[in-house]
Amino acid sequence: MRTTKTRPTRNVSSPKMAKHNISNQRKSDSQPFSSMNEKDLFLAHSRQSMAAYISKYLIE
């Protein structure tokens, strides 16, 4: 009887917990992704600037 009572309560609470966990994962994932994007954007910008500088230097 206890197992049959606990299973419906878990099923009822699982959608709420799933949404809560998804929101927490989005919040936790947004911080590392933003920092990685900033680093990647900086690296991409530095690579583009170096490539442009080298191409200008080679052309001139």
Residue frames relative to the residue before (quaternion, step in Angstrom):
aa qw qx qy qz dx dy dz
M 1.0000 0.0000 0.0000 0.0000 0.00 0.00 0.00
R 0.6518 0.5118 -0.3343 0.4489 3.58 0.97 -0.74
T 0.6513 0.5131 -0.3306 0.4507 3.58 0.96 -0.81
T 0.6606 0.4957 -0.3187 0.4652 3.61 0.96 -0.79
K 0.6580 0.4896 -0.3232 0.4721 3.60 1.10 -0.57
T 0.6876 0.4863 -0.3036 0.4455 3.60 0.93 -0.79
R 0.6198 0.5691 -0.3632 0.4001 3.62 0.99 -0.64
P 0.6722 0.4638 -0.3341 0.4705 3.67 0.82 -0.78
T 0.6377 0.5128 -0.3497 0.4562 3.61 0.95 -0.73
R 0.6343 0.5067 -0.3400 0.4746 3.61 1.00 -0.68
N 0.6622 0.4963 -0.3169 0.4635 3.57 0.97 -0.80
V 0.6486 0.5061 -0.3240 0.4672 3.58 1.04 -0.72
S 0.7230 0.4262 -0.2529 0.4813 3.59 0.93 -0.84
S 0.5578 0.6438 -0.3955 0.3435 3.61 1.13 -0.45
P 0.6505 0.4886 -0.3661 0.4517 3.70 0.83 -0.66
K 0.6463 0.5016 -0.3299 0.4711 3.58 0.97 -0.79
M 0.6726 0.4805 -0.2995 0.4764 3.57 0.90 -0.86
A 0.6204 0.5373 -0.3500 0.4516 3.58 1.03 -0.69
K 0.6599 0.4831 -0.3128 0.4830 3.58 0.92 -0.86
H 0.6462 0.5180 -0.3215 0.4590 3.57 0.98 -0.84
N 0.6678 0.4920 -0.3032 0.4691 3.58 0.96 -0.85
I 0.6318 0.5220 -0.3421 0.4598 3.59 1.00 -0.75
S 0.6513 0.5012 -0.3251 0.4678 3.59 0.94 -0.84
N 0.6513 0.5009 -0.3218 0.4704 3.59 0.99 -0.78
Q 0.6450 0.5092 -0.3298 0.4647 3.60 0.97 -0.76
R 0.6415 0.5115 -0.3356 0.4629 3.59 0.97 -0.78
K 0.6579 0.4951 -0.3183 0.4699 3.58 0.95 -0.84
S 0.6930 0.4685 -0.2903 0.4647 3.60 0.88 -0.90
D 0.6763 0.4857 -0.3018 0.4643 3.60 1.03 -0.72
S 0.6000 0.5869 -0.3774 0.3913 3.59 1.05 -0.63
Q 0.6533 0.5295 -0.3330 0.4264 3.61 0.99 -0.71
P 0.6953 0.4349 -0.3088 0.4817 3.68 0.74 -0.85
F 0.6406 0.5224 -0.3414 0.4473 3.58 0.98 -0.77
S 0.6478 0.5105 -0.3347 0.4558 3.59 0.93 -0.81
S 0.6665 0.4857 -0.3133 0.4709 3.60 0.92 -0.85
M 0.6527 0.4961 -0.3186 0.4758 3.59 0.97 -0.79
N 0.6423 0.5108 -0.3347 0.4633 3.59 0.99 -0.76
E 0.6308 0.5199 -0.3420 0.4635 3.59 0.99 -0.74
K 0.6617 0.4889 -0.3100 0.4765 3.59 0.94 -0.85
D 0.6662 0.4958 -0.3092 0.4633 3.59 0.93 -0.90
L 0.6437 0.5075 -0.3315 0.4671 3.59 0.98 -0.80
F 0.6430 0.5141 -0.3272 0.4639 3.59 0.99 -0.78
L 0.6623 0.4910 -0.3080 0.4748 3.58 0.94 -0.88
A 0.6556 0.5005 -0.3216 0.4651 3.58 0.94 -0.87
H 0.6517 0.5064 -0.3227 0.4633 3.59 0.95 -0.81
S 0.6629 0.4932 -0.3126 0.4687 3.59 0.92 -0.86
R 0.6448 0.5082 -0.3271 0.4679 3.60 1.02 -0.78
Q 0.6581 0.4971 -0.3200 0.4663 3.58 0.94 -0.84
S 0.6575 0.5010 -0.3212 0.4620 3.59 0.93 -0.84
M 0.6540 0.4966 -0.3175 0.4742 3.60 0.98 -0.79
A 0.6481 0.5051 -0.3221 0.4702 3.58 0.97 -0.83
A 0.6534 0.4961 -0.3201 0.4737 3.58 0.95 -0.81
Y 0.6486 0.5149 -0.3185 0.4614 3.60 0.97 -0.84
I 0.6707 0.4843 -0.3004 0.4747 3.59 0.92 -0.90
S 0.6582 0.5003 -0.3246 0.4594 3.59 0.92 -0.87
K 0.6472 0.4946 -0.3277 0.4787 3.61 0.95 -0.78
Y 0.6511 0.5178 -0.3187 0.4544 3.57 0.96 -0.86
L 0.6787 0.4757 -0.2934 0.4764 3.60 0.97 -0.84
I 0.6629 0.4943 -0.3191 0.4630 3.60 0.95 -0.81
E 0.7062 0.4170 -0.2674 0.5059 3.58 0.89 -0.89
